[in-house]
Amino acid sequence: MSGHATPEPMTARRSGPLKGRAEVPGDKSISHRALIFGAMAVGETKITGLLEGQDVLDTAKAMRAFGAEVTQHGPGSWSVNGVGVGGFSEPADVIDCGNSGTGVRLIMGTMATTAITATFTGDASLRKRPMGRVTDPLSLFGARAFGRQGGRLPMTIVGAADPVPVRYTLPVASAQVKSAVLLAGLNAPGETVVIEKEPTRDHSERMLLGFGAKLSVEKTAEGHVITLTGRPELKPQTVAVPRDPSSAAFPVCAALIVEGSDILVPGVSQNLTRNGLYITLVEMGADIEFQNPREEGGEPVADLRVRASSLKGIEVPPERAPSMIDEYPILSVVAAFAEGKTVMRGVKELRVKESDRIDAMARGLEACGVRVEEDDDTLIVHGLGAGGVPGGATAKTHLDHRIAMSFLVCGMAAKQPVGVDDASPILTSFPVFEGLMKGLGADLVRR
Ligand code: S3P
């Protein structure tokens, strides 16, 4: 849904200690994919634990527009009656993906090898983001894209009537691009091959296998070579969506920096393509116990017991970036409360997220009294130690949910309150953030 209503300012004051259990909602990446793969299967896919954030609701609406039947049965409980690979019908109206890069890019891939035309748009944030990274490989299948300058939305995709399979090496480490190519490859005859030099989140590969596609992943000197055989009949599945490690990051990081905190965050994914933040926090000295490791919804998970910790700054290895790409904003807040500097290199992808996250974090942290250095591909935060951040500022969130949540967490531990100009984007990924954090003892007020 594009076009946000009036901004909703919110302020966090020094809080805590944070105590209790933080049950974060379903994983956003897996929720989008459960709806999309369900729409590509023949028959009824049942989903539990679906994230009911606006991004995912927009994907549900889009799947209906392409002809799938998508029904909500209760909180988190949904079903999708799919139309089969290549079975999408032409939508009667523009597809509005709201704030969601994942939604629009995966759906473009899905429809690009069917002989239909669809026009996509989104909110002011999504309309600034580059789509060329997906339309370039989609054109190799035979699809055509007509968008605004710089490959921006609104954009019309004319799907290929006679698609050919593709061999494509990802020029950027992006699970969205990888997934768009695989989804397009579903309706191309023969084998579509995607090569990724650096591993990115692997939910599409796992889910394609779960839905019965023929897919192999070979680890070679070139990187991961993913081969998908086109035109399978996907079999409907029961998908239990695990909790989102990117959402869990907010209560976890808040507990680390709010004095005296001790919380439990159950069911956090330990998928190696998603757990870079947790490895980094442990290297910084975080007191996190990984309890009760097990499998949930096909993902390795653990319960995280997190206690407030004295942290030290570190160099985050650039090759870790894809496994924590959404976590740099909250990591830079944690870094501000660590002793010494934290160096984050190889992070230029942050400039094309829901906002330019390097710029948004740098400006907001500076306003809170933290010294920051940046260049195109780097963010360095000079930590002030536990309780050392002055705060007393209002950060601009630029329609970016993770920037909003990061600065609210900052305010929970800073000397003076920290506000955000607009907390409404939080609804895209973590609709229960405010209640959940208040339940742990966070002092959040709406103004
Ligand atoms: C996602 C991939 C990442 C991530 C986004 C979700 C996905 O984007 O930032 O929040 O579900 O595939 P990129 O693929 O652009 O890195």
Boltz pocket constraint, residues with backbone or C-beta under 6 A from the ligand:
constraints:
  - pocket:
      binder: B
      contacts: [[A, 28], [A, 29], [A, 30], [A, 102], [A, 173], [A, 174], [A, 175], [A, 176], [A, 177], [A, 179], [A, 201], [A, 325], [A, 326], [A, 349]]
      max_distance: 6.0
